[in-house]
Amino acid sequence: MPIHEFRCDQCGQRQARLIYSWTPADGLECRGCGANDLTRLVSGFSFHRSWGDSLNWMPDNSTADLDNQHAGSIDAHLGRMDEAMGGRVTPDFHEHRHEIAHPDD
């Protein structure tokens, strides 16, 4: 989307404008004070990762303290995974986590 941010050099107001490549950027007036002194700013941006990329979300060092022979360590790691995923886990995730943490139940 060709939305650009500008700052007025007179009043300091920030504003976003829809500017196409064929639209001249000079001559724009500030919506606040009407001055023709707008400076184009470098805008932030965001992107969405694909579902496939999101499968590799945990950094390599996230398993550095994992002891796969200790149920409590595995349970703690699964808790971090659940938290990092914002609770969006499969329906059986918590059931399997409970089975690992409490194998005698």
Biopython code that builds the backbone (N, CA, C, O; Angstrom):
import numpy as np
from Bio.PDB.StructureBuilder import StructureBuilder

atoms = [
    (1, "MET", "N", (0.846, -1.169, 0.000)),
    (1, "MET", "CA", (0.000, 0.000, 0.000)),
    (1, "MET", "C", (0.893, 1.233, 0.000)),
    (1, "MET", "O", (1.811, 1.315, 0.816)),
    (2, "PRO", "N", (0.660, 2.174, -0.869)),
    (2, "PRO", "CA", (1.541, 3.351, -0.949)),
    (2, "PRO", "C", (1.180, 4.429, 0.079)),
    (2, "PRO", "O", (0.917, 5.576, -0.279)),
    (3, "ILE", "N", (1.171, 4.051, 1.342)),
    (3, "ILE", "CA", (0.905, 5.023, 2.401)),
    (3, "ILE", "C", (2.248, 5.468, 2.957)),
    (3, "ILE", "O", (3.074, 4.647, 3.356)),
    (4, "HIS", "N", (2.452, 6.777, 2.977)),
    (4, "HIS", "CA", (3.702, 7.347, 3.461)),
    (4, "HIS", "C", (3.410, 8.239, 4.652)),
    (4, "HIS", "O", (2.353, 8.864, 4.732)),
    (5, "GLU", "N", (4.359, 8.291, 5.576)),
    (5, "GLU", "CA", (4.223, 9.164, 6.737)),
    (5, "GLU", "C", (5.042, 10.425, 6.505)),
    (5, "GLU", "O", (6.136, 10.389, 5.942)),
    (6, "PHE", "N", (4.486, 11.526, 6.950)),
    (6, "PHE", "CA", (5.145, 12.819, 6.837)),
    (6, "PHE", "C", (5.101, 13.523, 8.185)),
    (6, "PHE", "O", (4.219, 13.270, 9.006)),
    (7, "ARG", "N", (6.073, 14.415, 8.398)),
    (7, "ARG", "CA", (6.084, 15.290, 9.565)),
    (7, "ARG", "C", (6.157, 16.718, 9.071)),
    (7, "ARG", "O", (6.962, 17.041, 8.197)),
    (8, "CYS", "N", (5.316, 17.575, 9.630)),
    (8, "CYS", "CA", (5.335, 18.985, 9.263)),
    (8, "CYS", "C", (6.497, 19.656, 9.983)),
    (8, "CYS", "O", (6.619, 19.545, 11.203)),
    (9, "ASP", "N", (7.350, 20.351, 9.234)),
    (9, "ASP", "CA", (8.495, 21.033, 9.836)),
    (9, "ASP", "C", (8.083, 22.301, 10.579)),
    (9, "ASP", "O", (8.871, 22.849, 11.349)),
    (10, "GLN", "N", (6.869, 22.767, 10.357)),
    (10, "GLN", "CA", (6.386, 23.975, 11.040)),
    (10, "GLN", "C", (5.749, 23.635, 12.391)),
    (10, "GLN", "O", (6.143, 24.186, 13.419)),
    (11, "CYS", "N", (4.768, 22.734, 12.390)),
    (11, "CYS", "CA", (4.035, 22.444, 13.635)),
    (11, "CYS", "C", (4.401, 21.092, 14.257)),
    (11, "CYS", "O", (4.009, 20.815, 15.390)),
    (12, "GLY", "N", (5.154, 20.238, 13.529)),
    (12, "GLY", "CA", (5.599, 18.949, 14.062)),
    (12, "GLY", "C", (4.575, 17.831, 13.990)),
    (12, "GLY", "O", (4.847, 16.723, 14.452)),
    (13, "GLN", "N", (3.411, 18.090, 13.425)),
    (13, "GLN", "CA", (2.367, 17.066, 13.340)),
    (13, "GLN", "C", (2.781, 15.953, 12.383)),
    (13, "GLN", "O", (3.290, 16.208, 11.292)),
    (14, "ARG", "N", (2.549, 14.702, 12.818)),
    (14, "ARG", "CA", (2.796, 13.545, 11.946)),
    (14, "ARG", "C", (1.487, 13.160, 11.291)),
    (14, "ARG", "O", (0.428, 13.210, 11.915)),
    (15, "GLN", "N", (1.568, 12.776, 10.026)),
    (15, "GLN", "CA", (0.368, 12.396, 9.295)),
    (15, "GLN", "C", (0.708, 11.387, 8.216)),
    (15, "GLN", "O", (1.807, 11.397, 7.661)),
    (16, "ALA", "N", (-0.238, 10.525, 7.929)),
    (16, "ALA", "CA", (-0.077, 9.512, 6.888)),
    (16, "ALA", "C", (-0.857, 9.955, 5.659)),
    (16, "ALA", "O", (-1.961, 10.490, 5.761)),
    (17, "ARG", "N", (-0.262, 9.721, 4.504)),
    (17, "ARG", "CA", (-0.902, 10.096, 3.238)),
    (17, "ARG", "C", (-0.811, 8.938, 2.263)),
    (17, "ARG", "O", (0.174, 8.201, 2.239)),
    (18, "LEU", "N", (-1.845, 8.792, 1.467)),
    (18, "LEU", "CA", (-1.861, 7.813, 0.390)),
    (18, "LEU", "C", (-1.254, 8.486, -0.832)),
    (18, "LEU", "O", (-1.854, 9.393, -1.409)),
    (19, "ILE", "N", (-0.057, 8.039, -1.229)),
    (19, "ILE", "CA", (0.678, 8.653, -2.336)),
    (19, "ILE", "C", (1.028, 7.563, -3.340)),
    (19, "ILE", "O", (1.740, 6.617, -3.005)),
    (20, "TYR", "N", (0.543, 7.686, -4.546)),
    (20, "TYR", "CA", (0.897, 6.752, -5.607)),
    (20, "TYR", "C", (2.196, 7.205, -6.264)),
    (20, "TYR", "O", (2.617, 8.350, -6.097)),
    (21, "SER", "N", (2.825, 6.306, -7.009)),
    (21, "SER", "CA", (4.107, 6.635, -7.642)),
    (21, "SER", "C", (3.975, 7.782, -8.639)),
    (21, "SER", "O", (4.947, 8.500, -8.878)),
    (22, "TRP", "N", (2.812, 7.965, -9.214)),
    (22, "TRP", "CA", (2.619, 9.038, -10.188)),
    (22, "TRP", "C", (2.156, 10.346, -9.535)),
    (22, "TRP", "O", (1.993, 11.357, -10.218)),
    (23, "THR", "N", (1.946, 10.327, -8.222)),
    (23, "THR", "CA", (1.506, 11.527, -7.512)),
    (23, "THR", "C", (2.721, 12.311, -7.041)),
    (23, "THR", "O", (3.570, 11.747, -6.352)),
    (24, "PRO", "N", (2.836, 13.595, -7.388)),
    (24, "PRO", "CA", (3.973, 14.376, -6.889)),
    (24, "PRO", "C", (3.836, 14.609, -5.383)),
    (24, "PRO", "O", (2.786, 15.037, -4.904)),
    (25, "ALA", "N", (4.907, 14.323, -4.650)),
    (25, "ALA", "CA", (4.881, 14.472, -3.193)),
    (25, "ALA", "C", (5.091, 15.920, -2.773)),
    (25, "ALA", "O", (4.702, 16.306, -1.671)),
    (26, "ASP", "N", (5.701, 16.726, -3.638)),
    (26, "ASP", "CA", (5.891, 18.130, -3.283)),
    (26, "ASP", "C", (4.567, 18.876, -3.459)),
    (26, "ASP", "O", (3.747, 18.519, -4.305)),
    (27, "GLY", "N", (4.379, 19.883, -2.670)),
    (27, "GLY", "CA", (3.142, 20.644, -2.741)),
    (27, "GLY", "C", (2.073, 20.143, -1.783)),
    (27, "GLY", "O", (0.969, 20.686, -1.755)),
    (28, "LEU", "N", (2.381, 19.117, -1.000)),
    (28, "LEU", "CA", (1.421, 18.640, -0.005)),
    (28, "LEU", "C", (1.333, 19.644, 1.136)),
    (28, "LEU", "O", (2.341, 20.211, 1.557)),
    (29, "GLU", "N", (0.142, 19.853, 1.621)),
    (29, "GLU", "CA", (-0.059, 20.785, 2.729)),
    (29, "GLU", "C", (-0.308, 20.021, 4.023)),
    (29, "GLU", "O", (-0.933, 18.961, 4.030)),
    (30, "CYS", "N", (0.190, 20.579, 5.105)),
    (30, "CYS", "CA", (-0.047, 20.017, 6.431)),
    (30, "CYS", "C", (-1.528, 20.164, 6.766)),
    (30, "CYS", "O", (-2.127, 21.217, 6.553)),
    (31, "ARG", "N", (-2.096, 19.103, 7.287)),
    (31, "ARG", "CA", (-3.508, 19.151, 7.676)),
    (31, "ARG", "C", (-3.718, 19.980, 8.940)),
    (31, "ARG", "O", (-4.827, 20.440, 9.214)),
    (32, "GLY", "N", (-2.646, 20.166, 9.705)),
    (32, "GLY", "CA", (-2.761, 20.914, 10.950)),
    (32, "GLY", "C", (-2.636, 22.411, 10.775)),
    (32, "GLY", "O", (-3.486, 23.173, 11.236)),
    (33, "CYS", "N", (-1.552, 22.840, 10.093)),
    (33, "CYS", "CA", (-1.298, 24.280, 9.993)),
    (33, "CYS", "C", (-1.341, 24.805, 8.559)),
    (33, "CYS", "O", (-1.308, 26.017, 8.349)),
    (34, "GLY", "N", (-1.413, 23.913, 7.569)),
    (34, "GLY", "CA", (-1.500, 24.338, 6.177)),
    (34, "GLY", "C", (-0.166, 24.638, 5.518)),
    (34, "GLY", "O", (-0.137, 25.034, 4.353)),
    (35, "ALA", "N", (0.948, 24.457, 6.236)),
    (35, "ALA", "CA", (2.272, 24.736, 5.673)),
    (35, "ALA", "C", (2.626, 23.704, 4.603)),
    (35, "ALA", "O", (2.110, 22.586, 4.612)),
    (36, "ASN", "N", (3.509, 24.092, 3.685)),
    (36, "ASN", "CA", (3.991, 23.193, 2.630)),
    (36, "ASN", "C", (5.341, 22.587, 2.994)),
    (36, "ASN", "O", (6.103, 22.210, 2.104)),
    (37, "ASP", "N", (5.644, 22.488, 4.257)),
    (37, "ASP", "CA", (6.935, 22.002, 4.753)),
    (37, "ASP", "C", (6.822, 20.588, 5.315)),
    (37, "ASP", "O", (7.035, 20.389, 6.511)),
    (38, "LEU", "N", (6.497, 19.617, 4.493)),
    (38, "LEU", "CA", (6.376, 18.241, 4.965)),
    (38, "LEU", "C", (7.625, 17.454, 4.610)),
    (38, "LEU", "O", (8.132, 17.540, 3.491)),
    (39, "THR", "N", (8.115, 16.683, 5.578)),
    (39, "THR", "CA", (9.272, 15.814, 5.379)),
    (39, "THR", "C", (8.795, 14.375, 5.444)),
    (39, "THR", "O", (8.112, 13.980, 6.389)),
    (40, "ARG", "N", (9.161, 13.588, 4.428)),
    (40, "ARG", "CA", (8.766, 12.178, 4.407)),
    (40, "ARG", "C", (9.592, 11.422, 5.442)),
    (40, "ARG", "O", (10.809, 11.589, 5.516)),
    (41, "LEU", "N", (8.927, 10.591, 6.237)),
    (41, "LEU", "CA", (9.574, 9.799, 7.279)),
    (41, "LEU", "C", (9.723, 8.355, 6.826)),
    (41, "LEU", "O", (8.998, 7.887, 5.948)),
    (42, "VAL", "N", (10.663, 7.665, 7.432)),
    (42, "VAL", "CA", (10.812, 6.235, 7.180)),
    (42, "VAL", "C", (9.821, 5.534, 8.103)),
    (42, "VAL", "O", (9.921, 5.639, 9.326)),
    (43, "SER", "N", (8.883, 4.831, 7.524)),
    (43, "SER", "CA", (7.812, 4.193, 8.295)),
    (43, "SER", "C", (8.211, 2.799, 8.732)),
    (43, "SER", "O", (9.028, 2.139, 8.089)),
    (44, "GLY", "N", (7.624, 2.360, 9.832)),
    (44, "GLY", "CA", (7.791, 0.987, 10.266)),
    (44, "GLY", "C", (6.927, 0.079, 9.412)),
    (44, "GLY", "O", (6.044, 0.551, 8.697)),
    (45, "PHE", "N", (7.171, -1.209, 9.482)),
    (45, "PHE", "CA", (6.380, -2.152, 8.706)),
    (45, "PHE", "C", (6.268, -3.449, 9.481)),
    (45, "PHE", "O", (7.008, -3.676, 10.438)),
    (46, "SER", "N", (5.360, -4.281, 9.076)),
    (46, "SER", "CA", (5.204, -5.594, 9.689)),
    (46, "SER", "C", (4.960, -6.616, 8.589)),
    (46, "SER", "O", (4.604, -6.270, 7.463)),
    (47, "PHE", "N", (5.156, -7.868, 8.936)),
    (47, "PHE", "CA", (4.895, -8.935, 7.980)),
    (47, "PHE", "C", (4.416, -10.158, 8.749)),
    (47, "PHE", "O", (4.660, -10.286, 9.949)),
    (48, "HIS", "N", (3.745, -11.036, 8.059)),
    (48, "HIS", "CA", (3.250, -12.265, 8.661)),
    (48, "HIS", "C", (4.054, -13.431, 8.108)),
    (48, "HIS", "O", (4.265, -13.549, 6.901)),
    (49, "ARG", "N", (4.491, -14.279, 9.012)),
    (49, "ARG", "CA", (5.216, -15.465, 8.588)),
    (49, "ARG", "C", (4.229, -16.510, 8.087)),
    (49, "ARG", "O", (3.076, -16.556, 8.514)),
    (50, "SER", "N", (4.698, -17.329, 7.190)),
    (50, "SER", "CA", (3.843, -18.401, 6.693)),
    (50, "SER", "C", (3.674, -19.461, 7.780)),
    (50, "SER", "O", (4.449, -19.507, 8.735)),
    (51, "TRP", "N", (2.676, -20.297, 7.631)),
    (51, "TRP", "CA", (2.437, -21.356, 8.594)),
    (51, "TRP", "C", (3.662, -22.266, 8.698)),
    (51, "TRP", "O", (4.040, -22.675, 9.796)),
    (52, "GLY", "N", (4.277, -22.580, 7.570)),
    (52, "GLY", "CA", (5.458, -23.444, 7.573)),
    (52, "GLY", "C", (6.621, -22.833, 8.331)),
    (52, "GLY", "O", (7.315, -23.534, 9.067)),
    (53, "ASP", "N", (6.845, -21.527, 8.161)),
    (53, "ASP", "CA", (7.918, -20.854, 8.889)),
    (53, "ASP", "C", (7.632, -20.812, 10.382)),
    (53, "ASP", "O", (8.558, -20.851, 11.191)),
    (54, "SER", "N", (6.369, -20.733, 10.752)),
    (54, "SER", "CA", (6.034, -20.630, 12.167)),
    (54, "SER", "C", (6.313, -21.927, 12.922)),
    (54, "SER", "O", (6.360, -21.923, 14.152)),
    (55, "LEU", "N", (6.498, -23.027, 12.209)),
    (55, "LEU", "CA", (6.831, -24.279, 12.877)),
    (55, "LEU", "C", (8.226, -24.236, 13.478)),
    (55, "LEU", "O", (8.522, -25.004, 14.394)),
    (56, "ASN", "N", (9.078, -23.371, 12.992)),
    (56, "ASN", "CA", (10.452, -23.250, 13.481)),
    (56, "ASN", "C", (10.604, -22.024, 14.367)),
    (56, "ASN", "O", (11.613, -21.324, 14.285)),
    (57, "TRP", "N", (9.626, -21.756, 15.204)),
    (57, "TRP", "CA", (9.591, -20.518, 15.970)),
    (57, "TRP", "C", (10.520, -20.504, 17.160)),
    (57, "TRP", "O", (10.919, -19.426, 17.600)),
    (58, "MET", "N", (10.885, -21.661, 17.705)),
    (58, "MET", "CA", (11.707, -21.656, 18.914)),
    (58, "MET", "C", (13.179, -21.554, 18.549)),
    (58, "MET", "O", (13.648, -22.279, 17.673)),
    (59, "PRO", "N", (13.920, -20.661, 19.210)),
    (59, "PRO", "CA", (15.349, -20.554, 18.937)),
    (59, "PRO", "C", (16.079, -21.821, 19.383)),
    (59, "PRO", "O", (15.604, -22.551, 20.252)),
    (60, "ASP", "N", (17.226, -22.066, 18.780)),
    (60, "ASP", "CA", (17.992, -23.274, 19.081)),
    (60, "ASP", "C", (18.352, -23.394, 20.553)),
    (60, "ASP", "O", (18.386, -24.501, 21.091)),
    (61, "ASN", "N", (18.623, -22.270, 21.215)),
    (61, "ASN", "CA", (19.057, -22.329, 22.608)),
    (61, "ASN", "C", (17.895, -22.556, 23.575)),
    (61, "ASN", "O", (18.119, -22.635, 24.783)),
    (62, "SER", "N", (16.657, -22.663, 23.077)),
    (62, "SER", "CA", (15.511, -22.848, 23.964)),
    (62, "SER", "C", (15.501, -24.226, 24.616)),
    (62, "SER", "O", (14.814, -24.430, 25.617)),
    (63, "THR", "N", (16.249, -25.169, 24.064)),
    (63, "THR", "CA", (16.311, -26.504, 24.654)),
    (63, "THR", "C", (17.615, -26.730, 25.413)),
    (63, "THR", "O", (17.914, -27.859, 25.802)),
    (64, "ALA", "N", (18.390, -25.675, 25.627)),
    (64, "ALA", "CA", (19.685, -25.818, 26.287)),
    (64, "ALA", "C", (19.545, -26.369, 27.705)),
    (64, "ALA", "O", (20.400, -27.129, 28.158)),
    (65, "ASP", "N", (18.468, -25.991, 28.413)),
    (65, "ASP", "CA", (18.292, -26.458, 29.788)),
    (65, "ASP", "C", (17.320, -27.637, 29.890)),
    (65, "ASP", "O", (16.872, -27.966, 30.988)),
    (66, "LEU", "N", (16.994, -28.267, 28.781)),
    (66, "LEU", "CA", (16.037, -29.371, 28.766)),
    (66, "LEU", "C", (16.744, -30.689, 29.058)),
    (66, "LEU", "O", (17.692, -31.067, 28.370)),
    (67, "ASP", "N", (16.271, -31.377, 30.084)),
    (67, "ASP", "CA", (16.759, -32.719, 30.405)),
    (67, "ASP", "C", (15.654, -33.689, 30.008)),
    (67, "ASP", "O", (14.655, -33.818, 30.717)),
    (68, "ASN", "N", (15.828, -34.370, 28.883)),
    (68, "ASN", "CA", (14.748, -35.220, 28.378)),
    (68, "ASN", "C", (14.559, -36.500, 29.188)),
    (68, "ASN", "O", (13.693, -37.311, 28.860)),
    (69, "GLN", "N", (15.349, -36.694, 30.234)),
    (69, "GLN", "CA", (15.174, -37.833, 31.129)),
    (69, "GLN", "C", (14.394, -37.451, 32.387)),
    (69, "GLN", "O", (14.085, -38.310, 33.213)),
    (70, "HIS", "N", (14.078, -36.169, 32.530)),
    (70, "HIS", "CA", (13.414, -35.670, 33.735)),
    (70, "HIS", "C", (12.051, -35.094, 33.362)),
    (70, "HIS", "O", (11.970, -34.129, 32.602)),
    (71, "ALA", "N", (10.979, -35.684, 33.897)),
    (71, "ALA", "CA", (9.612, -35.280, 33.534)),
    (71, "ALA", "C", (9.336, -33.813, 33.862)),
    (71, "ALA", "O", (8.641, -33.134, 33.107)),
    (72, "GLY", "N", (9.872, -33.321, 34.974)),
    (72, "GLY", "CA", (9.650, -31.924, 35.354)),
    (72, "GLY", "C", (10.272, -30.961, 34.363)),
    (72, "GLY", "O", (9.706, -29.907, 34.074)),
    (73, "SER", "N", (11.433, -31.319, 33.842)),
    (73, "SER", "CA", (12.109, -30.483, 32.855)),
    (73, "SER", "C", (11.319, -30.443, 31.546)),
    (73, "SER", "O", (11.183, -29.390, 30.923)),
    (74, "ILE", "N", (10.805, -31.594, 31.142)),
    (74, "ILE", "CA", (9.997, -31.654, 29.919)),
    (74, "ILE", "C", (8.710, -30.854, 30.099)),
    (74, "ILE", "O", (8.293, -30.122, 29.201)),
    (75, "ASP", "N", (8.080, -31.000, 31.276)),
    (75, "ASP", "CA", (6.852, -30.255, 31.560)),
    (75, "ASP", "C", (7.110, -28.749, 31.530)),
    (75, "ASP", "O", (6.301, -27.997, 30.986)),
    (76, "ALA", "N", (8.220, -28.304, 32.103)),
    (76, "ALA", "CA", (8.550, -26.870, 32.091)),
    (76, "ALA", "C", (8.768, -26.375, 30.662)),
    (76, "ALA", "O", (8.336, -25.278, 30.307)),
    (77, "HIS", "N", (9.436, -27.183, 29.852)),
    (77, "HIS", "CA", (9.672, -26.814, 28.454)),
    (77, "HIS", "C", (8.348, -26.724, 27.689)),
    (77, "HIS", "O", (8.145, -25.794, 26.908)),
    (78, "LEU", "N", (7.464, -27.672, 27.908)),
    (78, "LEU", "CA", (6.157, -27.635, 27.251)),
    (78, "LEU", "C", (5.348, -26.429, 27.722)),
    (78, "LEU", "O", (4.576, -25.859, 26.950)),
    (79, "GLY", "N", (5.520, -26.040, 28.976)),
    (79, "GLY", "CA", (4.854, -24.837, 29.479)),
    (79, "GLY", "C", (5.337, -23.590, 28.765)),
    (79, "GLY", "O", (4.544, -22.706, 28.442)),
    (80, "ARG", "N", (6.654, -23.518, 28.514)),
    (80, "ARG", "CA", (7.203, -22.373, 27.769)),
    (80, "ARG", "C", (6.666, -22.362, 26.343)),
    (80, "ARG", "O", (6.366, -21.301, 25.796)),
    (81, "MET", "N", (6.545, -23.551, 25.737)),
    (81, "MET", "CA", (5.992, -23.634, 24.381)),
    (81, "MET", "C", (4.552, -23.135, 24.357)),
    (81, "MET", "O", (4.169, -22.363, 23.478)),
    (82, "ASP", "N", (3.759, -23.582, 25.327)),
    (82, "ASP", "CA", (2.352, -23.179, 25.416)),
    (82, "ASP", "C", (2.242, -21.664, 25.566)),
    (82, "ASP", "O", (1.420, -21.024, 24.910)),
    (83, "GLU", "N", (3.070, -21.102, 26.429)),
    (83, "GLU", "CA", (3.051, -19.646, 26.646)),
    (83, "GLU", "C", (3.488, -18.896, 25.394)),
    (83, "GLU", "O", (2.872, -17.898, 25.022)),
    (84, "ALA", "N", (4.545, -19.368, 24.743)),
    (84, "ALA", "CA", (5.054, -18.697, 23.542)),
    (84, "ALA", "C", (4.036, -18.737, 22.407)),
    (84, "ALA", "O", (3.996, -17.836, 21.570)),
    (85, "MET", "N", (3.222, -19.773, 22.381)),
    (85, "MET", "CA", (2.213, -19.892, 21.327)),
    (85, "MET", "C", (0.900, -19.219, 21.722)),
    (85, "MET", "O", (-0.091, -19.315, 20.998)),
    (86, "GLY", "N", (0.893, -18.546, 22.854)),
    (86, "GLY", "CA", (-0.300, -17.827, 23.281)),
    (86, "GLY", "C", (-1.473, -18.745, 23.587)),
    (86, "GLY", "O", (-2.630, -18.346, 23.453)),
    (87, "GLY", "N", (-1.175, -19.982, 24.001)),
    (87, "GLY", "CA", (-2.240, -20.923, 24.327)),
    (87, "GLY", "C", (-2.894, -21.574, 23.126)),
    (87, "GLY", "O", (-3.839, -22.349, 23.278)),
    (88, "ARG", "N", (-2.405, -21.271, 21.932)),
    (88, "ARG", "CA", (-2.994, -21.852, 20.714)),
    (88, "ARG", "C", (-2.303, -23.184, 20.405)),
    (88, "ARG", "O", (-1.490, -23.282, 19.487)),
    (89, "VAL", "N", (-2.641, -24.184, 21.179)),
    (89, "VAL", "CA", (-2.060, -25.510, 20.998)),
    (89, "VAL", "C", (-3.180, -26.476, 20.622)),
    (89, "VAL", "O", (-4.362, -26.141, 20.703)),
    (90, "THR", "N", (-2.791, -27.665, 20.214)),
    (90, "THR", "CA", (-3.796, -28.658, 19.828)),
    (90, "THR", "C", (-4.604, -29.078, 21.053)),
    (90, "THR", "O", (-4.123, -28.960, 22.179)),
    (91, "PRO", "N", (-5.822, -29.566, 20.847)),
    (91, "PRO", "CA", (-6.679, -29.934, 21.985)),
    (91, "PRO", "C", (-6.060, -30.975, 22.919)),
    (91, "PRO", "O", (-6.322, -30.953, 24.122)),
    (92, "ASP", "N", (-5.255, -31.870, 22.391)),
    (92, "ASP", "CA", (-4.679, -32.913, 23.245)),
    (92, "ASP", "C", (-3.336, -32.525, 23.868)),
    (92, "ASP", "O", (-2.737, -33.333, 24.577)),
    (93, "PHE", "N", (-2.857, -31.318, 23.620)),
    (93, "PHE", "CA", (-1.558, -30.877, 24.134)),
    (93, "PHE", "C", (-1.511, -30.987, 25.659)),
    (93, "PHE", "O", (-0.586, -31.582, 26.212)),
    (94, "HIS", "N", (-2.507, -30.416, 26.333)),
    (94, "HIS", "CA", (-2.503, -30.405, 27.801)),
    (94, "HIS", "C", (-2.660, -31.816, 28.373)),
    (94, "HIS", "O", (-2.104, -32.130, 29.426)),
    (95, "GLU", "N", (-3.412, -32.653, 27.682)),
    (95, "GLU", "CA", (-3.568, -34.046, 28.121)),
    (95, "GLU", "C", (-2.222, -34.769, 28.077)),
    (95, "GLU", "O", (-1.851, -35.450, 29.032)),
    (96, "HIS", "N", (-1.495, -34.621, 26.974)),
    (96, "HIS", "CA", (-0.182, -35.267, 26.854)),
    (96, "HIS", "C", (0.817, -34.664, 27.838)),
    (96, "HIS", "O", (1.651, -35.374, 28.399)),
    (97, "ARG", "N", (0.728, -33.363, 28.043)),
    (97, "ARG", "CA", (1.624, -32.710, 29.006)),
    (97, "ARG", "C", (1.383, -33.266, 30.407)),
    (97, "ARG", "O", (2.334, -33.514, 31.148)),
    (98, "HIS", "N", (0.121, -33.464, 30.771)),
    (98, "HIS", "CA", (-0.212, -34.026, 32.080)),
    (98, "HIS", "C", (0.316, -35.461, 32.195)),
    (98, "HIS", "O", (0.832, -35.845, 33.244)),
    (99, "GLU", "N", (0.189, -36.253, 31.123)),
    (99, "GLU", "CA", (0.685, -37.633, 31.136)),
    (99, "GLU", "C", (2.193, -37.675, 31.349)),
    (99, "GLU", "O", (2.698, -38.563, 32.036)),
    (100, "ILE", "N", (2.914, -36.720, 30.763)),
    (100, "ILE", "CA", (4.369, -36.677, 30.924)),
    (100, "ILE", "C", (4.735, -36.266, 32.342)),
    (100, "ILE", "O", (5.615, -36.867, 32.959)),
    (101, "ALA", "N", (4.061, -35.240, 32.862)),
    (101, "ALA", "CA", (4.395, -34.719, 34.189)),
    (101, "ALA", "C", (3.958, -35.662, 35.305)),
    (101, "ALA", "O", (4.587, -35.703, 36.362)),
    (102, "HIS", "N", (2.879, -36.425, 35.078)),
    (102, "HIS", "CA", (2.333, -37.316, 36.112)),
    (102, "HIS", "C", (2.105, -38.707, 35.519)),
    (102, "HIS", "O", (0.961, -39.102, 35.294)),
    (103, "PRO", "N", (3.174, -39.446, 35.266)),
    (103, "PRO", "CA", (3.029, -40.739, 34.582)),
    (103, "PRO", "C", (2.274, -41.793, 35.403)),
    (103, "PRO", "O", (1.792, -42.772, 34.832)),
    (104, "ASP", "N", (2.160, -41.621, 36.710)),
    (104, "ASP", "CA", (1.503, -42.627, 37.552)),
    (104, "ASP", "C", (0.004, -42.422, 37.681)),
    (104, "ASP", "O", (-0.673, -43.259, 38.278)),
    (105, "ASP", "N", (-0.540, -41.332, 37.141)),
    (105, "ASP", "CA", (-1.988, -41.059, 37.253)),
    (105, "ASP", "C", (-2.796, -41.954, 36.350)),
    (105, "ASP", "O", (-4.023, -41.856, 36.322)),
]
sb = StructureBuilder()
sb.init_structure("model")
sb.init_model(0)
sb.init_chain("A")
sb.init_seg("    ")
for serial, (resi, resn, name, xyz) in enumerate(atoms, 1):
    if name == "N":
        sb.init_residue(resn, " ", resi, " ")
    sb.init_atom(name, np.array(xyz, "f"), 0.0, 1.0, " ", f" {name:<3s}", serial, name[0])
structure = sb.get_structure()
